[in-house]
């Protein structure tokens, strides 16, 4: 089985990826992950800020059921900034740790 593991360093630009709520300095991040080998299991999203201890203390961890070999995860009310993002299937992540 092909292992799906993706690490992306994301420089999040508030005017492009986040909502336009400038008063609170927070926005919504939408992650669209696709090209999973099958629909079995859940996709796991792990988000880190620059100040977080990688990989032990993530800022946000969310999971969502994979449908049609893709998943959409929305993380609301997060501060504007730079983040590192890991996307993986739950069984793959458990096997790798």
Secondary structure, DSSP 8 states (H G I E B T S, - for coil): ----EEEEEEE--TTTTS-S-TTTTEEEEEEEEE--S-S-SEEEEEEEETTS-TTTS-SEEEEEE-BTTEEEEEEEEEESSEEEEEEEEHHHHHHH-
